[in-house]
Structures are given as C-alpha cells and as structure tokens.
Amino acid sequence: MTATKGAIIRTVEKLDDKSADLLLDWLSRHFKAIQLDDPWDMIEEAEPDEIDLAMLAEIESNPDCKTFVSEDEMDARRFARRQAVH
C-alpha cells in the first residue's frame, strides 16, 4: 500500500459514520470506476451449527413456522402460554 492510500485509510478511520457515508457517496458518484462490493457478498459463509439445523428441521416439520405473525400477536401468544403454565 502506498503512503497516500495509508493516509486516506487513517483519515477515514477517524470519521464518524455520517461523514463516512457522505464521503462514500461522493466517491461513488465522482469515481465511476470504483465498483463498490455488494454488502451481501461481504458476509462470510459458515456451516450451520446444531441450533441452525434444529431451526431448519422445525421449519420443515412445523406448519406454524411457515406463517409470519406480527410482534403483537407473538406477545399475545407468549402471554397466553405463561398464563397456561401458572
């Protein structure tokens, strides 16, 4: 890495997030040759652990896992379960 690139990186590291966002926006508009990586491509792929595998199995076997519900409905279900236990 050149001294200039190192100085740029050190400067950017000192920026707050809002300023860094503004700089990135400016760079992407003024230097069309810069290809920004897709953020999804930056996520490291990992093998599923036991919890992941259990969740996937539950999704496959439990029809309730395929229905999305609102946060309010989930809270009501949790409340109902707690009341049934007591």
HELIX and SHEET records of a PDB file:
HELIX    1   1 ALA A    3  GLU A   13  1                                  11    
HELIX    2   2 ASP A   17  HIS A   30  1                                  14    
HELIX    3   3 PRO A   39  MET A   42  5                                   4    
HELIX    4   4 GLU A   50  SER A   61  1                                  12    
HELIX    5   5 PRO A   63  LYS A   66  5                                   4    
HELIX    6   6 GLU A   71  VAL A   85  1                                  15    
END                                                                             
